[in-house]
Structure formats: C-alpha cells, structure tokens
Amino acid sequence: MGGTKEILCSAPADLFPSKSLLCNNFVHQQQNSLSPFTSTFNTCKRRAVQLRKVMAVAPAVPMQTLIELDSTKVTPEIPVQFTVTAQVTVKYDAKEKMKEMVFHLLDSGAKATQRGVFLQLVSTDVDPRTGGPKLSKEAVLDWSRDLHITADKVSHEVQFLVDANLGVPGAILVSNKNQKEFYLESITIEGLVHFKCHSWVQPEKLHPGKRIFFSNKAFLPSETPAGLKVLRKEELRQLRGNGEGVRAVSDRIYDYDVYNDLGHPDKGTEHARPILGGQHRPYPRRCRTGRPSTKSDPKAEGPVNESLPMYVPRDEAFGDLKRQAVDAGSWKGMVNNFFPFLKDSSTDGGAITFSEINELYKENPSNESQRKESPKKASFPIKLNKMIKESTADAFRFNPPNIVSRDASCCLRDDEFGRLTLAGMNPLSIERLKVFPPVSKLDPSLYGPRESALREEHIIHHLDGMSVQQAMEKNKLFILDYHDTYLPFLNSINAHPDRKAYATRTILFLTQMGTLKPIAIELCLPPANPYIPSKQVITPPIDATTCWQWQLAKAHVCSNDSGAHELIQHWLRTHACMEPFIIAAHRHLSVMHPIHKLLRPHMRYTMDINARARELLISAGGIIESLFSTKEVSMEITSFAYKNWRFDMETLPADLIRRGIAEPDPTEPHGLKLLIEDYPYANDGLLIWSAIETLVRDFVKHYYPSADHIQFDPELNAWYYEFINVGHADIRHESWWPRLSTPEDLVSILTTIIWIVSAEHAALNFGQYHYGGYVPVRPSYMRRLVPNEHDPEYATFLADPEGYFLSSLPSLREMTFLMSVLDILSTHSSDEEYLGDTRDLSTWTEDSEIIEAFYRFSMDMRMVEEEIAKRNADPKLRNRCGAGVSPYDLLVPSSKPGVTCRGVPNSVTI
C-alpha cells in the first residue's frame, strides 16, 4: 500500500486535537446542521477515507503511533496531512480550444507554475492561529497538457493536500493563470461535498482577485459557518457596482442605470429619444454599462460598437446553444425575406393580394397530401423535378401558423376575435365592463371630453333581450379599452404617412355558450376640428359596405392590441419590471442564501435578452419602431403605462379580480370564481399559480419558520429594499408595495416573481408566431383609417373594398420581416429549462426536504399537462375545442425545441 493506511471514523478524538475532517469536526458540524457530507463521515459503519500520503513534522515518530486507534499519547502538535480527491468539471469555449493548445506549444518552455488553474479548499472552521479560515495547500489543474478537442465538457481529477484538522470544506478559491476564460461547471470532493459553480472564470491578467465558490449547502446569514463569513461578504462585494467605470464583457458587476441608451442623437434629432427613468418619465432601472455619453447629448449613453460591445455580467450571457438558436433564427429570417424583399422593392410597396400573402407560406401538410399526384400518373424524372422545385421553393417560405386558419376571405371572424381575447397572444387586456358609457381618465383640457360616443342604442340589439344595465349586472359585458393608452400619442403616430391609428374601445358580449362576441367598436382620434366628430362607433354589419368597415375596425383594434401586447404586457411587465429584482438579488443575496438558490433558475438569460432588446428591438429605428404603429413614441407609451403598474396586482388572482374577471370565493378550488368560466389563460394559469405557491410555501416554511427569521435576515431585507427603492425608484413611495415582515409575505412576493417570469411570460411570448404570423388577421400597424362617407377616399373604398383593406396592411416586405421576428421570439432553444424540470437538482444535494418539495412540484406540472390535454378535448369548452378551433397549449409546461406554441421556461429567456 506504499504507506497508505485507513483512518476510521471511530478514531478517538485525541488523535487529532483540532476537530478533524474525518471525525470530531463532522460531529460538531452535524450538530450545527451542516451537510450530509458531515453526517456521512460521522457514521462509522458507512465509510473509510484512504490516507494517500501521511506527513509528520517529527519524522522520528513511528507511523503506527499516528494511526494507533487506542493511543492517548499522540503529540497534539503533529500536523497529519493527506490528499483529498476532487472531480472538477469544466466547459471549454469551442472557438478557444485550439488557441489554447497553440499557446501551450509556443509557451512550452515556460515554467509550469506560470499557467493552469489554482484551487484551494476553504474550511468552514476558523484557524485559531490566524483568525482566518483554515486552508488546504493549493492544487494545480493544467489541462493545456491534455486538451480534449472533441469534448466541450470534461471532468479532471485534482488532489488537494490538507491537514487532518481542516474541517469540512465550505468554499473553494480559484485562480485562472491561463490566457483564456473557462466555464467552471462543478466540483465534487470525495463524492460528498458538492459545489455547483456554473460560472465563467476569467484569467488572472484581467481579474487578479481569486474567485470564491461555495458548497451547495444553503445558509441564512445568521447560520453562516465562522470560516465562511468573511468570504460571504467579499463575494457580494465583488459583484456590486458603484456607479462608476466602463464595464468590460468579462466583468461580473451588477449596477443600476436609467434607460438613456435607446436613442442615437449623434445621427440627428429624429434619432434622439427621451431618457426613461425619473420624475417626468418614470421607469424601472436597467443594468448599468457605463459606456461614454454621446457627443450631442451628454446625458445619453453612446450606442454599442466594436470597441464597446453589449454588456451584461458575464454569467448572465447566452450559452452556446441559446446563441446558436438565435443566430439560426436570424439566418432563417434572411432566407425567408429574400424573395418578398425583391418583389416589394420592384413594386415600391404597392398593392398586394391575398394570394401573394398566402404564397409566403409553405403548403399545409394536409392540403399538400391531397394535391400530390399518384405515383402511377407521373414518371420518375417528372416527380424528381417536381420534388426539387417544391423543396427549393419551400426553402424561401414560412411554416404556416397552425393557430389561425386561412380561408378565402382572410378576415378575422367575430367568434375568433372574441376567442383570442381569452386564449390568444394577449389574454391580459380583457376586462369586465363596470361603467357604461366608458369614461376616460385623461385630462379633458388636453385630450378632449372624457365621455365615450358609445350609447345603449349601439348595443341593445345584441344583448339577448336584456338592457345594458341588466347585462352588466349579470356580468355579460366586457371591454378591450385602449383609449387612454393610445390617445395621448395619436398625433405623433398619425403624422407619419404610413401609420394611421385610433384609440379604440371594443364592447364584447358573453354568449350563452360561454364565448365572447364583439358588438361595438369605438374609434377615437384627438379632437382637431370642433365641427368634425373625433369619435365614431362601428357596429356589426348589415350590408356589404358596413361589412368591410367592420373588418377594418377590427383590424385597427388588433393593431392596438398588438402594440399594447408587445410594449406593455410583454416588454414592460415581464421584462423591464423584473430586471431590477435580478440586479438586487446578485448584489445582496449571497449564492449561499436559500432565496438566491430558489430564484437562480428564474433569472437565467433575462439580462442578456433585455440588453439585446435595448440594442435591437426598442431602440430608435429598431424593430418595434419599424414594425408597429407606435413608431418613435413606443417607449414613451410604456413609461405612461408604468405609472399604473403595481407589483401587488401582478399576482394572477389579484390581476383577475382587478380586471373584474373573477371574484373571491373560498368555496372554489383556487379561492376564485371566474365570471367567464371558459377562460383558458386563467383556467390553466391558476393550476400553475397554485403549484408555484405550494412549492414556495414549503420552501419558505423550511428556512423561515417564524417572522423573526425574516426580520433578522439582512441580505433578504436588503434585496427587497433595493428592488423597490432603487430598481423601481420612481414609484418607491407608493403605499401599495407589499410589506416583507412575515413568512407569508415572502411566499406572496416570491410566488409573484416566479409566476411573472415563467408562466405569465410564456403565455405572452411563445404564441407570437402562431397567433400573429398571419398578418391580415392581426396587423401590427395600419396604413389607412376607416373611411366614412365624408372622406375623400370613400369612393375608392366603395369601388374596391378588398383592395382598400389590403392597402391598409403593412407592405409585403414588412410582413415577412415581422413574421421572421415573431418566429425568433417564439422559438425554444435546445438548452431551455422548463418549469418542473428535475434534470438538475444538484443545487439542493445537501437538503433532502427541499429535493422532495421540488419532486412534488414536478409531479404537479405533469398533472397540469394532463389536465390541459383533457380540457383541450372537451367539446363543452368552445374557446379551446371545436371545429377549426386551436387547442390552448401555451401553459403546457414542457416543450421540444423550436416554435411549438407551448412550454413554460423557468425564466424570461427570449
């Protein structure tokens, strides 16, 4: 055995006067609820640890004396040392592997100590001689000698030389002396102590300080082992920005800033955009990048460029698979846009036909199979030529959206219009009508009379014999109200020759079958001429002329809805308002903190996608301004809406009650009675909401059994305080902010956050292509207003109403551009992590009760999937089942990669 001996857990305490790694320390730490690592070693019958090398300061002492189990005469000062084996799993950057090998060959004459990764174990115990934590000797990992060119993830064995009285390892210090960064996935010591790292480690030449990684055991601040207290604070200090400096892509700094990076004033005043965040335009805060200001406006941050690329903290950036999925979507969009771009350029964006629009899509598989020739009727060369032609043509076409059926009329039916308010891309805007006629909340001195033009005579014939008051009392009337959202901005929007919009109100009636049908649409413009009415009401058609006016009115409502969905419900509520909680979490919650561990999966990729959005989507001249009606006022609309945003109303039950869709009822399964019983988003959402709440309550109860535990947790309180007072500084004084005083308060706050970033975002995001990918039924903007008999264009409309309708839609080129964007936004990457996924619970290897809670949650998600499948097959639920009716799958938790119109990721990843 070459001197190798076994030291059993039954060794007496006086063999190692300081609590040894193998015995007494584990007893001590187990009493302090440390880890299964401790209890495993404390169980004498289970395991023995091999001594690989034993060293003694006094060589004259016989080896038998060191390992004599019954001896009581061992000299306390003799420091016994031995090796401990660890498995270090790292990921290599595929592009950098070969560079590292070349560098190694060129640098082969250098000393080995000048390169490699240096690792050092840190004990949970304090060394009484130094006052600091006990440390192992540094171990060196140098994989440049053995690069695995074909593997992107490799485990390396490392051996640490440790004193026998080291105690339980609670942290590891890592220094990267190589030339390139590497991704440290995990470290496992002797198969018992686990470190889930998941972080990029930068070379020492860029970041001289040592990286700190803690074991998987979660600790509240008051429970932090003595040897880790200083490191816990130091690790948080490394992450906090101070409002200074330009951030480099290798940084891991989290800090706040206003949205002053959306404009490009150096290109001209038309490219300047107001700063969002402050008294005049309140807004959530974003991650600070520190790029220099523009020349034209010292308050505006300069745009991303080659020398100053997009910044997010390094560990927040997309992984390879996510980045590849986005890049593949971009290339796919370029290919699909090629022919429409050429055609549109040749016609200067002129008139289009429905057949030209339908040519943008591949044949529906069912239709294609019906049109295929029989093999007996065509020779092989003819069939081969046809196959080549069809496959080539399809390469430049879009997959047909499988939600909205395309028929000859290509117009949105009334029943489909109503159904999509409950089970479509934006199911969060529908509200119960509480006041009739509706009344605006805008300042009448600026925006005209608050009264609506809607009257009882407009809708009385569609109420099944009821009066308006009776219908309201029976909860039969609902409204889509975009009046106050759009009216303040219509002058700016309509000043563009290719943009025409109204501020719309749509009244819907709940039928006996449980479906909604639109019965009146109010189209409002800012009052310009006292002699010309600024408001008109369009009702269901009675002849050919009113049929086309009705279709145009519905198209304008859908255009309003598209903008409100993308800017307010989607971007503002699930992206912008959630970024501050992520920044605050990294600044104040240690990775050891159980709440940080709970929230970590729900923060993945969000800061990266938000940074990309600021650069490409919501910036001046970006995709939103190019493809939606709101143009340059897009982000001002979100600031205007933010004034009415309330975190306490973002819980699903509170949101449903606020909109008048539900009433509290303790006899119902979720404590709510839905006033629209067949409301797929609410029905399925409540299943997920309840499951999340149960998981969070079990979790909080485990770590916070009393209110005192909440009140005396400085990290938790600092996180929530900064989330409100810095992340949402402009509305920090609002009285509606939930208190954080009790465990139940924490349950509500955490459940709300997890709900928003998972299920609510999924419902708003992953149906975008299938619900919005056929532009005639859901245009993102309109180019013409609805004509009436006093308009100069009325004669043109009467002569060719279909042509007028088509000319009101976006051009063919912009249709395909929009479809490409929606396709990318609706795509799940292959590395998506879904709600209830238990593939990686390594964070909780030290806590079996929490693992059990997550497994119960996983089972809940499976039951949700089964329940949704049953509901989609129930013919009584006409909003999700029926001839030509698409099932509602957006809240089915799991999904395959691609555009699937289902799947609930843990976080806002796209």
MARFIGU-266924 format. One record per residue (C-alpha): x, y, z; residue in one letter. Coordinates in pm, whole numbers, plus 32768, in hexadecimal, padded with zeros to 4 digits. Layout:
residues N
XYZA;...
END
This chain:
residues 910
800080008000M;813380DF7FFFG;80EA81718155G;7F7881998112T;7EA281558244K;7D38817482A3E;7CC2826483AFI;7B6881F9841DL;7A5E82DE84A5C;7A7C822885EDS;7BD382C0862DA;7BDB83688780P;7BC084DE8795A;7D17850F8829D;7DC1848986F0L;7D7685D88648F;7D5F86DF875AP;7CBD87DA8671S;7B75874D85F6K;7BE0867284D6S;7B4F8663837CL;7B0B84F683B3L;7A6284E98500C;7A2885EB8610N;79F3870C8523N;78DD86508479F;7832861485C5V;785287858618H;77D787F784C3Q;76B9870184BDQ;763D87928601Q;763E88E0854EN;75768851842BS;768F885F832FL;767387578221S;764485EC81C3P;77BC85F28186F;77E7861E82FET;76EC851A8366S;7772841D826FT;78CE84318300F;7842842F845FN;77A082DF841DT;78BC81F2846BC;782080C383C9K;77FA81618272R;794781DA81F8R;7ABF81E68223A;7BA182EE818FV;7CE7828280F0Q;7E25832D816AL;7EEB8357802CR;8015840680C8K;806084448235V;815985518298M;81D885A983F3A;82AE86C78468V;836F85D9854DA;83DC84B8846AP;845383F08593A;82EF83AC85FEV;828F82508587P;81758235848BM;80C6813D856FQ;80B58249867BT;7FFD8333858DL;7EF682358538I;7EDB81808684E;7D68818D86C5L;7D7A815B883ED;7EA782368883S;7E7B835C896FT;7FE183D3895CK;7FE8847087FEV;809985BD87FCT;7F9186C887ADP;8080879E86E5E;80C3869985DAI;8001870E84A1P;7F9585DB83DDV;7F598625826DQ;7EBA8559815BF;7E2E85807FFDT;7CC285B27FA6V;7C48856F7E44T;7B5C86577D8BA;7AB486407C3AQ;7AB9878F7B87V;79CA87AD7A60T;7A0E88C47969V;79868934781BK;7A6989B4770CY;7A118AC37615D;7A118A0674CCA;7AB58B287416K;7BC98B497517E;7C3889DE753FK;7D2789DE741CM;7DB08B34747BK;7E038AB275D5E;7EBC89867547M;7F818A5F7456V;7FDA8B487574F;804D8A1D7641H;813089A77528L;81C68AFF74FBL;81EE8B267670D;827089CA76B4S;83B08A547747G;82FE8B1A7854A;82EF8A9E79B6K;81C689C87A0BA;81798AA57B34T;812F8BC77A4BQ;7FF68B2A79BBR;7ED48A527A1FG;7DB18A767B0EV;7E068A8F7C7EF;7D078A107D79L;7D058A247EF2Q;7C0F898E7FEAL;7B818A6D80F9V;7B0289D58239S;79C38A3582EDT;7A9E8A538424D;7B7C8B738490V;7CEF8B3C84C7D;7D2F8BB8862EP;7E958C1285D4R;7E3C8CFF84B5T;7CD58D5F84FFG;7C7F8D068398G;7BE98BCA8306P;7CB78A8D82F6K;7D468A51819AL;7DCE892E80D5S;7F06893E8002K;7EC989C37EA4E;7E8A88BD7D99A;7ED788FB7C2CV;7DFF88927B06L;7EB588B779B9D;7DE0882A78A2W;7EB288CB7790S;7F84878E77A0R;7E5486BC774CD;7D528786768EL;7C1C86C77626H;7BE5875F74D1I;7AA7869C748AT;79FE86D375DAA;79628811765AD;7940879477C0K;7A4D86CE7873V;7A86865B79DAS;7BE6866F7A64H;7C6B85CD7BA0E;7D1B86B27C95V;7DBF86557DE0Q;7DCF87447F05F;7ECA8723801FL;7E1187708162V;7E4E876B82D6D;7D858667838EA;7CE987778461N;7C7788428336L;7B098809837BG;79F587FC8278V;7A4588B58132P;794689C88104G;79E38A927FECA;7AE98A7F7EDCI;7BCA8B997E65L;7C1A8B8F7CF3V;7D268C4B7C30S;7D3E8C2F7AB5N;7EA58C607A43K;7E558BF478DDN;7E2A8CE977C1Q;7CB68CAE778BK;7B7C8C9A785AE;7AE08B4B78A2F;798C8ADA791FY;79998A2C7A70L;786889517A87E;789788907BC9S;798A88017CC7I;794D86CD7D99T;7A34866B7EB8I;7A4B84FA7F08E;78EE84D47E76G;785E85787FADL;788786F17FA9V;77EF878F7E73H;782D88E47DDBF;7740894C7CC5K;78098A687C2CC;77798AB57AD2H;78538BE47A9BS;795A8C6E79B0W;7AAD8C987A54V;7B7C8DAC79B9Q;7CF78DA17991P;7DBB8E3D7AA9E;7E4B8F4579C0K;7CEA8FD67997L;7C658F9A7AF4H;7D7C8F687BF2P;7C9C8F0D7D15G;7C4B8DA67D6AK;7AF18D237D1BR;7A298C9D7E3FI;79448B707E1AF;78728AE87F37F;77F189897F6BS;768889367F20N;7619894C8089K;75338A7780B8A;75658B5B81E3F;74A38C848261L;75938D9E82BEP;75738D578432S;75CA8BEA83F8E;77048C248328T;78258B5083ACP;79348C22844DA;7A358BCB8347G;79578C4C822BL;78CF8D9282B8K;79DD8E738227V;79D28DC280D6L;78588DE380CAR;78748F5C80E7K;799D8F6F7FFBE;78EA8EAC7EEAE;77C78FA37EF4L;78B590CB7EF9R;7952904F7DB5Q;780190597D07L;778B91B37D6ER;77C892DB7C8BG;77ED943A7D10N;776994FD7BE7G;78C295347B55E;799794A37A40G;795F940D78EAV;78FD92A178FCR;79C4919E7838A;7926906177B0V;79F08F9578AAS;7963905279D9D;786B8FC87AD3R;77F191197B52I;7682915C7B9EY;761492C77BAED;74EC93A57B51Y;74AF94AF7A4DD;7390956179A0V;732B9514783AY;7408961A7796N;748D95327689D;73639518759CL;73AD964174BAG;74C2969C73C7H;74C8981973DBP;761398307323D;755897BC71E9K;746598E07202G;7348995D72D7T;725498687239E;7323974F72CFH;732697E17430A;724697417535R;71E597BF768FP;7287972777C2I;71A296347876L;71C7963C79EEG;718C976C7AC5G;707498547B2DQ;6FF398AA79D1H;7006974E7937R;700A964A7A4BP;709C94F879F5Y;714193C77A90P;72BB93C67A97R;739A92F879B7R;74F8926A79D9C;7600937979C2R;7709935778B0T;77CB949D78DBG;77FF94E07769R;786C96487721P;7761974976D3S;770E97BF7577T;77A598FE74E9K;765399A174B1S;75BA99517603D;769A991C7734P;7578987477ECK;754A976C76DDA;7622963576DAE;76D595E37597G;766A94B474CAP;770B935F74C1V;7833934573D5N;795F92667393E;7A359308749ES;79179315759AL;784191DD7562P;76FE918B7611M;773491527785Y;768A90697873V;77388FCA799DP;77FB8EA7790CR;772F8D9379ACD;75EA8E2C792BE;764D8E0777BCA;75AF8D0B76D1F;764F8BB576C2G;76C78B1F757CD;75828A667531L;74AA8B957576K;75868C7574A3R;75848B787388Q;74078B647391A;73E68CDF7375V;74E78CED725DD;74398BD371A3A;72EF8C8E71BEG;73928DC6712ES;741D8D077005W;72CF8C5F6FCFK;72288DB46FCCG;731F8E3A6ECDM;72D88D166DE5V;715E8D356E0AN;71708EAB6DC8N;723F8E926C8AF;71318E746B7FF;702E8F516C2EP;713A905E6C4CF;718390506AD7L;7013904F6A7BK;6FBC916A6B67D;70E0923A6AECS;707392106983S;6F11928469D1T;6F75939A6AC5D;6E9A92FE6BD1G;6D63931B6AF9G;6C2092566B01A;6C2B90E96B65I;6B308FD06B4DT;6AC48EC06C3BF;6B5A8DBB6B50S;6CAE8E686B67E;6C988E626CDFI;6C3E8CF06CE0N;6D688CA96BFDE;6E4B8D0C6D1BL;6DF78BC66DCDY;6E428A5D6D8CK;6D1D89816D35E;6C6088F76E5BN;6CC487876E70P;6B5A87146E5DS;6B1487E46D28N;6C5B877C6C8BE;6C10860B6CB2S;6AC286386C03Q;6B6686DF6ADBR;6C7D85E26AA5K;6C6B85196967E;6C4E83A46970S;6D9B82F76932P;6D028241680AK;6CA983866758K;6E038422674FA;6F5183A066D6S;708183A667B6F;712B84D26708P;6FED85A06725I;6FC585466891K;7134859268D4L;711F86E7682DN;6FE4873668F1K;708686CF6A37M;71B587AC69F4I;70D988D16993K;6FF888AD6AC2E;711888806BB7S;71CB89B06B28T;70938A856B39A;704D8A1B6CA0D;71AB8A856D07A;713B8BEE6CD8F;6FE78BC96D7FR;6F648BD86EE0F;6EC68ABD6F9EN;6D4F8AFA6FA9P;6CD18B7170FDP;6C038A527182N;6B228B27725DI;6A628C0E7174V;69C08B697049S;69EB8C1A6EFBR;68BF8C106E18D;68548CCA6CE3A;67D58DFA6D9FS;69138E176E70C;685A8EEF6F6AC;68368EB370DCL;66E28E217136R;66258EB8725AD;66288D747320D;67A08D5072ECE;67D68EBC734EF;67228E7F7499G;67CC8D3174D9R;69298DC274AEL;68ED8EC175C2T;68D68D9676AEL;69BD8C97760DA;6AA08D597526G;6BE78E157529M;6B698F1E761BN;6A6D8E977716P;6AC68FA1781BL;6A0590CE7793S;689C905B77A1I;67D690F978BFE;667190EE793BR;65AD922678DFL;655C92DA7A24K;64E9942F79A5V;641F947B786EF;6461954A77AAP;65D7952377F8P;668596557886V;67EB96C27843S;68DD9717795BK;69A698097881L;69B3997E78BCD;688D9A1177F2P;69459B5B77C2S;6A4D9AA076FAL;69949980765AY;682C99ED763BG;66ED997676E4P;6708984077B7R;65B797BD7748E;65A596A3764ES;64D896AF750EA;644B95577560L;62D8955475ACR;61DA9450760CE;6140945374B0E;628A93D97420H;6280929074DFI;611D9257755CI;60C591707439H;61E49082748DH;6195904375FDL;609C8F2275E2D;5F7A8FFD764FG;602A9097777BM;6064920677BCS;61C9928077E0V;619C929B7959Q;6112913C7971Q;622E90B2789CA;632E915E797AM;628A90DB7AB6E;62948F7A7A28K;64068FA279CDN;63C28F837859K;647B90B477D5L;65F490D077ADF;66DD91CE7712I;682E91F27666L;6885935876BAD;69B393F67611Y;692995587616H;6A0A95E97725D;6B36951C76B5T;6B4295AB7554Y;6A8996F8754BL;6BA597D075DAP;6C8D975274C7F;6BAC97497394L;6C1B98997307N;6D82981D72FES;6D1F96CE726BI;6C369753715FN;6D33985970F2A;6DE6973F703CH;6D5E97076EDDP;6D6F958C6F05D;6CD595797061R;6B6995B070B8K;6AD495507207A;69AE958872EFY;6982956B7464A;68839452746DT;677E93C77558R;66D8927B750BT;65A291FC75BDI;6578908175C9L;644C8FB27635F;64678E6676EDL;63808D757639T;62C08C5376D1Q;63C88B6A7641M;64D98C13770DG;657C8CC375E6T;65B28E3675AAL;653A8EF2747AK;658C905D7422P;64549134740DI;64DE929773EAA;662B934173A2I;667394AC73F5E;678295567325L;680D969273C4C;68F697A17342L;697798D773F3P;688199F973D1P;69079ACE72B3A;67D89B78721AN;66AA9BD472F2P;65C89B9C71C4Y;66469A3D7179I;65FB99297276P;6739988D7300S;6688974D7367K;65BF9654729EQ;6519950B72F5V;651D93E1720AI;642492C87247T;63FE916B71ACP;63AB917C703AP;625B918A6F98I;62CE919F6E2CD;640591846D50A;648692E16D9ET;646892C16F17T;64FE91636EFFC;664691F36E7FW;663A93156F72Q;660B9219708AW;67389150700FQ;680D928A7001L;679E92ED715FA;67FC919671E8K;694E91B07139A;698D92FD71E9H;6931925E7338V;6A25914372F1C;6B2F9244729BS;6AF392F073E9N;6AFC919F7494D;6C43913E73E7S;6CF192767461G;6C66925D75C2A;6CC290F075D4H;6E29911C755FE;6E79925E7616L;6DB1924E7759I;6D4290ED77ACQ;6E7A90457725H;6FA291347735W;6F439211785AL;6E9E91177944R;6F758FE17910T;70C3906C7897H;710691CF7911A;705691BC7A62C;710690757ABBM;726C90DC7A6CE;729691A27BB1P;724890717C86F;73628FB57BD5I;745D90CE7C06I;740090F37D76A;74128F7B7DADA;75798F657D32H;75DE90997DF9R;7549902E7F47H;74F78EBA7F4DL;76298DDF7F70S;762E8CAA7E96V;76238BF37FE4M;74D48C938035H;73AC8BA58007P;72DD8CB47F5CI;73F38CF07E61H;74008B7C7E1CK;72868B717DEEL;72838C9B7D01L;73BA8C497C38R;73088B767B2CP;72098C8F7B07H;73158D937AB3M;73BB8CD27997R;74018D937856Y;73148EB178AFT;741B8FC078C2M;74B18F507777D;73688F5676B9I;731190A87753N;7460913876E4A;742790B27585R;72CC914A758AA;735992A175E2R;744E928374C4E;736D91F273B4L;71FD91F17414L;719D932774D8I;72AF94177469S;7283953A7379A;723F94AB7222G;7235934E72B5G;71489232726AI;702792B0733FI;702E940C72A4E;704B93767148S;6F3892727162L;6E3492FB7251F;6D4B94257240S;6DEA94D67368T;6F28954672B2K;70089633737AE;6F12964E749FV;6F2094D874E6S;6FE994ED7626M;6F369624769EE;6DF795577692I;6E979459777BT;6F03956D7869S;6D9E95F27867F;6D1E949378B7A;6E23945F79C8Y;6D78956C7A97K;6C5994777AC4N;6D3093417AFCW;6D1092A27C52R;6DDD91807CD1F;6CC891187DBFD;6BDA90F97C98M;6CC690147BD7E;6C588EDE7C94T;6B6F8E167BB4L;6A488E1A7CA8P;6A6E8F917CE8A;6A8A8FDA7B73D;694D8F167B25L;688F8FC67C3CI;6912911D7BD3R;689690E67A70R;674590737AF0G;67708F1A7A58I;67618E677BA7A;66D08E907D03E;67578E077E4BP;66A48CC77EA9D;67398BE17FB3P;665E8AC17F3DT;670D8AB57DEAE;684C89E27DB9P;69338B107DA2H;68628BF97E79G;67E08CAA7D40L;66A68C9B7C71K;66E68CE97B03L;65D18DB97A65L;66388D2D7913I;66438BBD7963E;66F38B5A7822D;681F8C447837Y;69468B6377D3P;6A5B8C4E7846Y;69BD8C75799FA;694C8B0A79BDN;6AA38A7B796ED;6B618B957A13G;6ABB8B5A7B65L;6B3789F37B60L;6C9D8A687B35I;6C758B8A7C27W;6BFB8AA17D3BS;6D1589AA7CFEA;6E1B8ABF7D0EI;6D7F8B487E4BE;6D8589F17EEFT;6EF289BD7E96L;6F548B157F15V;6E8E8AEB8055R;6F3C899F809FD;70898A418054F;70508B76812BV;6FC48AA9824BK;710289D88248H;71F18B008261Y;71168C06830CY;703F8B628417P;6FEE8CB284BBS;6FD78E258474A;71168E5A853ED;71D98D98843AH;715A8E8B8332I;719E8FC583F8Q;72FE8F5F845DF;73728EFB8301D;743E902A8288P;747B8FA18129E;730D8F5880E8L;729A90AB8163N;73AD916280A4A;734690AC7F64W;71D891087F82Y;7224926C7FF1Y;730792AB7EC9E;721992037DD4F;711793097E36I;71E2943D7E8FN;72EA942D7D80V;726493407C78G;710F93EC7C7CH;718395367D0CA;707F960B7C58D;6F5B955D7D04I;700994F97E47R;6F2495CD7F20H;6DE395267EACE;6D1E94987FCES;6CBC935B7F17W;6E1592B87F27W;6DEF91717FEAP;6E959164813FR;6F9E9061818DL;6F66900D82FBS;6EE78EA8830DT;6F298D5E825EP;6DD88D8181AEE;6E468ED58126D;6F7A8E2F8096L;6EAA8D167FFEV;6DD48E147F47S;6EFD8EDF7EC7I;6FC08DB07E4BL;6E908D097DAFT;6E418E497CF3T;6FA18E687C69I;6FB58CFD7BFDI;6E5B8D0D7B60W;6EAE8E447A94I;6FF88DCB7A08V;6F7D8C6C79BBS;6E0D8C36796DA;6D9C8D9A792BE;6EBF8DD9783FH;6E8A8C8C7790A;6D1B8CDC7753A;6D798E2A76B9L;6EAA8DBE75F4N;6EAD8C637560F;6D6C8C847498G;6DDE8DB873DCQ;6E248D0E7291Y;6CFA8C25728DH;6C068D3472FCY;6CA58E5C724AG;6D578DBA7126G;6C388DF17033Y;6C328F6B701CV;6ADA8FA76F7BP;6A2B8F2B70B6V;6B188FD971A9R;6BCD91007107P;6CD991A771D7S;6C7A92F6713FY;6B86938D7046M;6BCC94816F2BR;6A6B950A6EF7R;694895726FD3L;67E694E96FB9V;673795BA6EADP;65E496596EDAN;650E97076DDBE;65AD985C6E20H;671097E86DD3D;67B498246C7DP;681C96B56C76E;66BA96366CA5Y;667D960C6B2FA;67BF95416B0DT;675094696C2EF;65FA94296B93L;669293D06A43A;678A92D26ACED;6757928A6C40P;683F915A6C3DE;695292256B98G;691D933A6C97Y;6939923F6DB3F;6A7991A86D26L;6B1392FD6CEBS;6AD393496E5AS;6BB3922A6EC4L;6D3092326EDEP;6DF191FE6D9CS;6E5790A26D30L;6FC090E16D96R;6F5D91566EF3E;6E6D90336F19M;6F878F3B6EE4T;706F90036FC4F;6F6A8FF970D9L;6F2F8E8670A3M;70A68E4170BES;70BD8F037204V;6F8D8E537297L;701F8D047231D;71648D4C72EBI;70AE8DCB741FL;6FD18C947427S;70F18B9B7413T;71628ABB752FH;72D68A717527S;73558912756AS;73E5897A76BDD;72998A007740E;724E89AB78AAE;70DD897C78F0Y;700389A27A22L;7006885E7AE7G;713A87D67A37D;720187017B2CT;732D86B47A50R;740E878A7B29D;73C5879B7C9CL;7534879B7CFBS;750388EB7DA6T;744588367EB7W;751E87007EE4T;754B8762804FE;73DA877B80A4D;72F48653806AS;71B8870880DCE;71E188107FCEI;722687087EC6I;70E5865A7F2AE;702787A37F07A;70B087D37DA9F;704F86717D47Y;6EED86B17DC0R;6EEA87EE7CEFF;6F6387287BC4S;6E4386357BF2M;6D57875F7C07D;6DD587DB7AB7M;6D9586857A1CR;6C33868B7AA3M;6C0787E87A10V;6C67875F78BBE;6B6E864478DCE;6A598730794BE;6A9A8821782AI;6A8A86FE7735A;6936869977C6K;68B387FC77ACR;692788207644N;685C86EA75EEA;671E875B76A0D;661B87CD759BP;6564889576A5K;6690898176B7L;66598A367570R;677A8B2A75A0N;68748A0E7583R;67BF88F074D7C;66EB88D7739FG;66F788CF7222A;681F89A171B5G;685D8A13731AV;69C589F67388S;6A0D895B74DCP;6A9E8A4275E4Y;6BF689B47630D;6CBB8AE97691L;6CC08A877802L;6D1E891C77C9V;6E6289167894P;6F40884377B0S;6FA5886D7647S;709387F5753DK;718388EF749DP;70FC89D0738CG;6FBB8A917350V;6EC389B4740AT;6DC58AA774A0C;6DEF89FA75F0R;6EED89DD770AG;6F258AAA7847V;70968AF4787FP;710E8B4B79DBN;71738CA87972S;71548DBB786EV;72478D2D7770T;71CD8DD37630I;
END
